[in-house]
Amino acid sequence: MHIVVCLKQVPNTTQVKINPETNTLVRAGVESVMNPFDENALEMAVQLKEAHPGTRVTALTMGPPQAADMLKEAVGRGADDVVLLCDRAVAGSDTFATSYAISCAIRKDGMPDLVLFGKQAIDGDTAQVGPGVAHWLGIPCITCVRKCEVADDGALRIERVYEDGYEVLEAKAPCALTVGKEANVPRMASLRGKMAARKLVIEPTTAAQCNAEPDKLGLKASPTHVVRIFSPPAKSGGAKWEGLEPADAAQRLADELRRRKLV
């Protein structure tokens, strides 16, 4: 079984800067880390590898040269192979163009059995790339997964989380999953893994090597554009009423809701 885990490097700070011309994040000089949800996806892949001998895990990311450090961390945690899609042609891609580029990088070495993603990235919070890649690959996608088991016949038994419970689904490979925080507790890199990662030489892959069409990449090929980015106003904390009896407080609340035409 071959599992591809798609990872993203995100800023490790809330003090990010925005390019005023492109409305994209300025990542230069900002410490970056593996997206926390992607850690859970990687851990799920490694656990499946441990449960099914012969399974191979490939960590894949699209990003600048510094993303190689994150891929080395993934090897330290149990990944076998890495792919770094690093090309100025993909710079400024929105989730649609990003999904296309990543799908091309996945197809380059043949269709895997599973493609895993974190539920969402903490910088964009769109949760669109996983389903988008599945669309380009032409495979089903199950979101918000907390558990995945592979039967002897290759069938996938998956638990998908809802706010008030979960459902059990069955699927066949190839399939894409987005993994939530409920799935597991990500492991730290082992000493053996760190040693293997230290020796790893990562050669970047270009979009052309992935047979990606140039007119579907980058900022110009992105159908969505950020018009303006701004910080929301600080919350005031709301009104506070003290010293009232419960009945009086309830009546005051009802009057206030009526005044605002909320009831």
C-alpha positions in Angstrom: 0.0 0.0 0.0 1.2 3.5 -0.9 0.1 6.5 1.2 0.8 10.1 0.3 0.5 12.7 3.0 0.2 16.2 1.9 1.8 18.7 4.3 1.9 22.5 4.5 4.3 24.7 6.2 2.6 27.6 8.1 3.8 30.6 10.0 4.5 29.9 13.7 3.2 33.3 14.8 0.1 35.5 14.7 2.2 38.6 13.8 2.2 37.9 10.0 2.7 40.5 7.3 0.6 40.9 4.2 2.0 41.9 0.8 -0.2 45.0 0.0 0.0 44.4 -3.8 -0.9 40.7 -3.9 -2.7 40.3 -0.5 -0.7 37.2 0.1 1.3 36.2 3.2 4.9 37.5 3.5 6.7 34.4 4.8 10.3 35.7 4.6 11.8 36.0 8.0 8.9 34.3 9.8 9.5 31.0 11.5 7.5 28.2 9.9 6.2 24.9 11.3 4.3 21.9 10.1 0.5 22.6 10.0 -0.8 21.0 13.3 -3.7 19.2 11.5 -1.2 17.8 9.0 0.7 16.3 12.0 -2.4 14.1 12.7 -2.6 13.1 9.0 1.1 12.0 9.1 0.6 10.1 12.3 -2.4 8.2 10.8 -0.2 7.3 7.8 2.6 6.0 10.0 0.2 4.0 12.2 -1.2 2.4 9.0 2.3 1.6 7.9 3.1 -0.1 11.2 -0.2 -2.1 11.0 0.4 -3.2 7.4 4.0 -4.3 6.6 5.1 -3.2 3.2 3.3 0.1 3.3 5.2 3.1 2.0 4.5 6.7 3.2 5.4 9.6 1.0 5.4 13.2 2.5 4.6 15.8 -0.1 4.5 19.6 0.1 4.3 22.6 -2.2 6.4 25.5 -1.0 9.7 27.4 -0.9 13.1 25.7 -0.5 12.8 26.1 3.3 9.9 23.6 3.3 12.6 20.9 2.9 13.1 21.2 6.7 9.5 20.2 7.3 9.9 17.2 5.0 13.0 16.1 6.9 10.9 16.3 10.1 8.3 14.1 8.4 11.0 11.5 7.7 12.0 11.7 11.3 8.5 10.8 12.3 8.2 7.8 10.0 7.8 8.9 6.3 9.8 6.9 3.8 10.0 9.3 0.8 9.5 13.0 0.2 8.4 15.3 -2.6 9.1 19.0 -2.6 7.2 20.9 -5.3 9.2 24.1 -5.5 8.6 26.4 -8.4 8.0 30.1 -8.9 5.3 29.1 -11.4 3.0 28.1 -8.5 3.6 31.2 -6.4 0.4 33.0 -5.3 -1.9 30.0 -6.2 -5.3 30.0 -4.5 -6.7 26.8 -3.2 -8.0 25.8 -6.7 -4.6 26.3 -8.4 -2.8 24.8 -5.4 -5.0 21.7 -5.6 -4.3 21.3 -9.3 -0.5 21.6 -8.8 -0.5 19.1 -5.9 -2.6 16.6 -7.9 0.0 16.7 -10.7 2.8 16.1 -8.2 0.9 13.1 -6.8 0.2 11.7 -10.3 3.9 11.9 -11.3 4.7 8.6 -9.5 1.4 6.9 -10.1 -1.8 6.9 -8.2 -1.4 6.0 -4.5 -3.9 4.0 -2.5 -4.5 6.8 0.1 -4.0 10.5 0.0 -4.1 12.1 3.5 -4.5 15.8 4.4 -5.0 17.7 7.6 -8.6 18.8 8.0 -7.5 22.4 7.3 -4.5 24.7 7.5 -4.3 27.2 10.4 -3.3 30.1 8.2 -6.1 29.9 5.6 -8.7 27.8 7.4 -10.4 27.0 4.1 -10.4 23.2 4.3 -10.6 23.2 0.5 -7.3 21.8 -0.7 -7.9 18.2 0.3 -11.3 17.9 -1.5 -9.8 19.9 -4.4 -7.0 17.5 -4.9 -9.4 14.6 -4.8 -11.5 16.3 -7.5 -8.5 16.7 -9.8 -7.4 13.1 -9.1 -10.9 11.8 -9.8 -11.1 9.9 -6.4 -13.6 10.1 -3.5 -12.8 12.3 -0.5 -14.0 11.8 3.1 -13.5 14.7 5.4 -13.2 15.1 9.2 -11.8 11.6 9.7 -10.8 10.3 13.1 -10.1 6.7 12.4 -9.2 4.6 9.4 -8.7 0.8 9.2 -7.8 -1.3 6.2 -9.4 -4.8 6.0 -7.6 -7.8 4.5 -9.4 -7.4 1.2 -8.2 -3.7 1.0 -11.5 -2.1 2.0 -11.3 1.0 4.1 -13.4 1.4 7.3 -13.6 5.0 8.2 -15.1 7.0 11.1 -16.1 10.5 10.2 -16.8 13.0 13.0 -19.8 15.3 13.4 -20.6 17.8 16.1 -23.0 15.4 17.8 -21.5 12.1 16.9 -19.8 10.1 14.1 -20.7 7.8 11.2 -18.9 4.7 9.9 -18.2 4.6 6.2 -16.7 2.0 3.9 -14.7 3.0 0.8 -12.3 1.5 -1.7 -8.9 2.7 -2.6 -7.8 5.0 -4.1 -9.4 7.5 -1.7 -8.6 10.9 -0.1 -9.1 11.6 3.6 -8.9 14.8 5.6 -7.9 14.1 9.2 -8.9 16.0 12.4 -7.3 16.5 15.8 -9.5 13.7 17.3 -7.6 11.1 15.3 -4.5 10.7 17.4 -1.6 12.3 19.3 1.3 12.9 16.8 4.6 11.3 17.8 7.9 13.1 18.1 10.7 12.2 15.7 12.8 9.2 16.8 16.6 9.3 17.1 16.9 6.8 14.2 14.5 9.0 12.2 16.4 12.1 12.9 19.6 10.5 11.8 18.0 9.4 8.6 16.5 12.8 8.0 19.9 14.5 8.5 21.4 12.5 5.7 18.5 13.2 3.4 19.2 15.3 0.3 16.0 16.7 -1.1 15.9 17.7 -4.8 13.1 20.1 -5.6 10.5 19.1 -8.2 9.3 21.6 -10.7 5.8 22.0 -12.1 7.1 21.0 -15.6 8.5 17.8 -14.2 5.0 17.0 -12.9 3.5 17.6 -16.4 1.4 20.5 -15.0 -0.2 22.9 -17.5 1.3 26.4 -17.0 -2.0 28.2 -17.5 -3.4 26.4 -14.5 -0.7 27.6 -12.1 0.0 30.6 -9.9 -1.7 33.8 -9.1 -2.9 34.6 -12.7 -4.6 31.1 -12.9 -6.4 31.5 -9.6 -10.1 32.2 -10.0 -10.4 33.7 -6.5 -8.5 36.8 -5.4 -8.2 38.5 -2.0 -9.4 42.1 -2.4 -8.6 43.2 1.1 -7.3 41.8 4.4 -7.9 43.4 7.7 -8.1 42.6 11.4 -11.6 42.3 12.9 -12.5 44.9 15.5 -11.7 43.9 19.1 -14.6 42.4 21.0 -16.1 44.6 23.7 -17.1 41.6 25.9 -20.8 42.5 25.6 -23.2 44.0 28.2 -23.0 42.8 31.8 -25.9 43.0 34.3 -25.1 42.4 37.9 -27.1 42.2 41.0 -30.4 41.2 39.4 -32.7 38.5 40.4 -33.0 35.6 37.9 -36.5 36.6 36.8 -35.5 40.3 36.4 -32.4 39.3 34.4 -34.4 37.1 32.1 -37.0 39.9 31.5 -34.2 42.4 30.8 -32.6 40.0 28.3 -36.0 39.4 26.6 -36.6 43.2 26.4 -33.1 43.7 24.9 -33.6 41.0 22.3 -36.9 42.6 21.3 -35.3 46.0 21.0 -32.7 44.6 18.7 -35.4 42.8 16.7 -33.7 39.4 17.3 -36.9 37.7 18.5 
